[in-house]
Amino acid sequence: MGFGYFDELNYTLANEDPALETEVLCPSQGRIVAVGGSGARILPLLSKAPGEIHIVDISKAQLALCELRIETLRKLTHEEFLRFWYPLGAEGDPALQRVWRKECFLRMSLDPVSASILERRFQDHDWDAITLTGKWEKTFRFFSRLARIFLGAGVLRTLFSFKTLEEQRAFLATGFPRTRFRALVRLAGSAKTFNALLYRGSFPKNNSGIPYVRYYENAFFRLFSNGLARENFFLQLSLLGGIRNHEALPLEADPGVFMAAKAAVDQSRVFFHHGDLISVLEGLREVDFISFSNVPAYFSGDLERTFLARIRQSLKSGAKLVIRHYLHYPEGLDRSGYTKVTGKYAQALDREKVQMYDPEILEFGL
Ligand SMILES: C[S@@+](CC[C@H](N)C(=O)[O-])C[C@H]1O[C@@H](n2cnc3c(N)ncnc32)[C@H](O)[C@@H]1O
């Protein structure tokens, strides 16, 4: 696995829709474990009031970002949280917003290494929001420039204007330039492009049996058919280059989720682990839930076959695991002791707002 790729701040928005995890996680579980990433899965998980949440990442920068998200949850109101992370351009004088953001940041109690990583990041961006500055987000913003060229501004305006799914589906069937869209995906959605722009050789090895272009094309058409583009942060990032309206904000920005997470955060014990997920799990016991992100897509050799066996002694009977497969399915994986329960969550899987993953949900023991 290319640990080099994961050393820096790659993810700052949300590249997975945590609505799925919150559907699987029962309220008030004792001990849950989640890969950190951008942190946008963490607040929705906290909203379910777990006794303990263990946030794990091999990247110190990603962990720092998770810490900041939690601190802003603690110290800011919902309106301030949106201004800090998700300004949509109507907040007033940009210079004053920057001064305000810096003051907010300096009020946060962060681990000193985290504070210095993030302060540098904010300084590099003149104290604008850093939510779209991860390498992953920048790659998709670049794709949005291609989308504008291939599809044209008019098509994009129409696609993001619909208020009903029926209208959107009718447009896809009749007015949407499918051939041009396929050409766009063919250009943008190859391992070569992703490795060059983002993963520097660490892009997961595709063993899904589906060629890259069809994989991405299918995912986009599932998104276009299952939900409104104007409510989808991922579609807006990849086709418009940023989030344009409140309805499209990721789940952590939802007022109900935010308030529930805020109420829970001082009751839950929050732990940060800078290290490898499987090693951290091996050191824990009585775990009720694990949000793996798509970390196993980067495993190879013995680890990809045995990681579930290695963590069996750490799990409570009935524990649930959400693994997001992404192009690479672990080969020869020993699933003994686990039951696949993915089928129970079919509706949540359809509603998922990124659709680039094939999630697997497992239940341990019983
Ligand atoms: C696996 S990435 C997923 C991002 C996205 N879905 C993709 O494939 O581009 C999410 C987070 O996992 C972290 N990560 C990768 N491998 C890890 C490991 N073995 N243990 C803990 N965290 C890991 C990365 O640093 C990153 O912040």
The ligand as an SDF file (V2000), in Angstrom:
LIG
                    3D

 27 29  0  0  0  0  0  0  0  0999 V2000
   -8.9400    5.4560    2.4580 C   0  0  0  0  0  0  0  0  0  0  0  0
   -9.1310    7.1860    2.2700 S   0  0  0  0  0  0  0  0  0  0  0  0
  -10.5810    7.1730    1.3280 C   0  0  0  0  0  0  0  0  0  0  0  0
  -10.7280    8.2880    0.4810 C   0  0  0  0  0  0  0  0  0  0  0  0
  -11.4650    8.0720   -0.8340 C   0  0  0  0  0  0  0  0  0  0  0  0
  -12.6340    7.3040   -0.6510 N   0  0  0  0  0  0  0  0  0  0  0  0
  -10.5140    7.5970   -1.9030 C   0  0  0  0  0  0  0  0  0  0  0  0
  -10.3380    6.4150   -2.1530 O   0  0  0  0  0  0  0  0  0  0  0  0
   -9.8870    8.4580   -2.5070 O   0  0  0  0  0  0  0  0  0  0  0  0
   -9.7670    7.8070    3.7880 C   0  0  0  0  0  0  0  0  0  0  0  0
   -8.7320    8.0290    4.8630 C   0  0  0  0  0  0  0  0  0  0  0  0
   -8.1350    6.8120    5.2110 O   0  0  0  0  0  0  0  0  0  0  0  0
   -6.8270    7.0800    5.6620 C   0  0  0  0  0  0  0  0  0  0  0  0
   -6.1070    5.7940    5.6230 N   0  0  0  0  0  0  0  0  0  0  0  0
   -5.6380    5.1160    4.5570 C   0  0  0  0  0  0  0  0  0  0  0  0
   -5.1200    3.9360    4.9240 N   0  0  0  0  0  0  0  0  0  0  0  0
   -5.2530    3.8510    6.2680 C   0  0  0  0  0  0  0  0  0  0  0  0
   -4.9180    2.8640    7.2380 C   0  0  0  0  0  0  0  0  0  0  0  0
   -4.3300    1.7350    6.8990 N   0  0  0  0  0  0  0  0  0  0  0  0
   -5.2330    3.1220    8.5200 N   0  0  0  0  0  0  0  0  0  0  0  0
   -5.8240    4.2770    8.9000 C   0  0  0  0  0  0  0  0  0  0  0  0
   -6.1640    5.2340    8.0160 N   0  0  0  0  0  0  0  0  0  0  0  0
   -5.8880    5.0390    6.7230 C   0  0  0  0  0  0  0  0  0  0  0  0
   -6.3400    8.1560    4.7230 C   0  0  0  0  0  0  0  0  0  0  0  0
   -5.2880    8.9160    5.2710 O   0  0  0  0  0  0  0  0  0  0  0  0
   -7.6160    8.9710    4.5110 C   0  0  0  0  0  0  0  0  0  0  0  0
   -7.6610   10.0820    5.3560 O   0  0  0  0  0  0  0  0  0  0  0  0
  1  2  1  0
  2  3  1  0
  2 10  1  0
  3  4  1  0
  4  5  1  0
  5  6  1  0
  5  7  1  0
  7  8  2  0
  7  9  1  0
 10 11  1  0
 11 12  1  0
 11 26  1  0
 12 13  1  0
 13 14  1  0
 13 24  1  0
 14 15  1  0
 14 23  1  0
 15 16  2  0
 16 17  1  0
 17 18  1  0
 17 23  2  0
 18 19  1  0
 18 20  2  0
 20 21  1  0
 21 22  2  0
 22 23  1  0
 24 25  1  0
 24 26  1  0
 26 27  1  0
M  CHG  2   2   1   9  -1
M  END
$$$$
